[in-house]
């Protein structure tokens, strides 16, 4: 699970740091990239008002739970 979190972070950085990425992490990032792109497209195709991201929050909470994380919901509005 830790490597997936790191892999996700690696997707956020550009080629400037790509030369220093561990090959195993780079492979995990490559495997995760299509899912991250799918999420981004879904969030952009279904925009929600600021502080009213109810569906976005549900999707993120569900994913974190699938990763085995404890998720606290109902904090603030979303």
C-alpha positions as a Markdown table, in Angstrom:
| # | Residue | x | y | z |
|---|---|---|---|---|
| 1 | Unk | 0.0 | 0.0 | 0.0 |
| 2 | Unk | 2.8 | 2.4 | 0.8 |
| 3 | Unk | 4.3 | 2.0 | -2.7 |
| 4 | Unk | 1.0 | 2.8 | -4.3 |
| 5 | Unk | 0.9 | 6.0 | -2.4 |
| 6 | Unk | 4.4 | 6.8 | -3.4 |
| 7 | Unk | 3.6 | 5.8 | -7.0 |
| 8 | Unk | 0.7 | 8.2 | -7.0 |
| 9 | Unk | 3.0 | 11.0 | -5.8 |
| 10 | Unk | 5.4 | 10.1 | -8.5 |
| 11 | Unk | 2.8 | 10.7 | -11.2 |
| 12 | Unk | 2.5 | 14.3 | -9.9 |
| 13 | Unk | 6.2 | 15.0 | -10.7 |
| 14 | Unk | 7.5 | 15.5 | -14.2 |
| 15 | Unk | 10.5 | 14.1 | -16.0 |
| 16 | Unk | 12.8 | 16.3 | -14.1 |
| 17 | Unk | 12.8 | 13.9 | -11.2 |
| 18 | Unk | 12.0 | 10.8 | -13.2 |
| 19 | Unk | 15.7 | 9.8 | -13.5 |
| 20 | Unk | 15.9 | 9.3 | -9.8 |
| 21 | Unk | 12.8 | 7.1 | -9.3 |
| 22 | Unk | 13.3 | 3.5 | -8.2 |
| 23 | Unk | 12.3 | 1.1 | -11.0 |
| 24 | Unk | 9.8 | -0.7 | -8.9 |
| 25 | Unk | 8.1 | 2.5 | -7.9 |
| 26 | Unk | 8.1 | 3.7 | -11.6 |
| 27 | Unk | 6.5 | 0.4 | -12.6 |
| 28 | Unk | 3.8 | 0.8 | -9.9 |
| 29 | Unk | 3.2 | 4.4 | -11.1 |
| 30 | Unk | 2.9 | 3.2 | -14.7 |
| 31 | Unk | 0.3 | 0.6 | -13.7 |
| 32 | Unk | -1.6 | 3.2 | -11.7 |
| 33 | Unk | -1.6 | 5.9 | -14.3 |
| 34 | Unk | -4.6 | 4.8 | -16.3 |
| 35 | Unk | -6.8 | 4.7 | -13.2 |
| 36 | Unk | -5.6 | 8.2 | -12.1 |
| 37 | Unk | -6.4 | 9.5 | -15.6 |
| 38 | Unk | -9.9 | 7.8 | -15.4 |
| 39 | Unk | -10.5 | 9.5 | -12.0 |
| 40 | Unk | -9.4 | 12.9 | -13.3 |
| 41 | Unk | -11.6 | 12.7 | -16.4 |
| 42 | Unk | -14.6 | 11.6 | -14.3 |
| 43 | Unk | -14.0 | 14.5 | -11.8 |
| 44 | Unk | -13.8 | 17.0 | -14.6 |
| 45 | Unk | -16.8 | 15.6 | -16.5 |
| 46 | Unk | -18.9 | 15.8 | -13.3 |
| 47 | Unk | -17.8 | 19.0 | -11.6 |
| 48 | Unk | -19.1 | 19.9 | -8.2 |
| 49 | Unk | -19.2 | 23.3 | -6.5 |
| 50 | Unk | -16.5 | 24.1 | -4.0 |
| 51 | Unk | -17.2 | 22.7 | -0.6 |
| 52 | Unk | -20.0 | 20.6 | -2.1 |
| 53 | Unk | -17.9 | 17.8 | -3.6 |
| 54 | Unk | -20.2 | 15.0 | -2.3 |
| 55 | Unk | -19.8 | 12.5 | -5.1 |
| 56 | Unk | -16.0 | 13.2 | -5.3 |
| 57 | Unk | -15.7 | 12.6 | -1.5 |
| 58 | Unk | -17.7 | 9.3 | -1.8 |
| 59 | Unk | -15.4 | 8.0 | -4.6 |
| 60 | Unk | -12.2 | 9.0 | -2.7 |
| 61 | Unk | -13.5 | 7.5 | 0.6 |
| 62 | Unk | -14.5 | 4.2 | -1.2 |
| 63 | Unk | -11.0 | 4.0 | -2.8 |
| 64 | Unk | -9.2 | 4.6 | 0.4 |
| 65 | Unk | -11.3 | 2.0 | 2.2 |
| 66 | Unk | -10.4 | -0.6 | -0.6 |
| 67 | Unk | -6.8 | 0.2 | 0.2 |
| 68 | Unk | -7.5 | -0.8 | 3.8 |
| 69 | Unk | -7.3 | 2.7 | 5.2 |
| 70 | Unk | -9.6 | 3.9 | 8.0 |
| 71 | Unk | -11.6 | 6.7 | 6.6 |
| 72 | Unk | -13.4 | 9.3 | 8.6 |
| 73 | Unk | -16.4 | 10.9 | 6.8 |
| 74 | Unk | -18.9 | 13.5 | 7.8 |
| 75 | Unk | -16.2 | 16.0 | 8.7 |
| 76 | Unk | -17.1 | 19.5 | 7.5 |
| 77 | Unk | -19.6 | 19.6 | 4.6 |
| 78 | Unk | -17.9 | 17.0 | 2.5 |
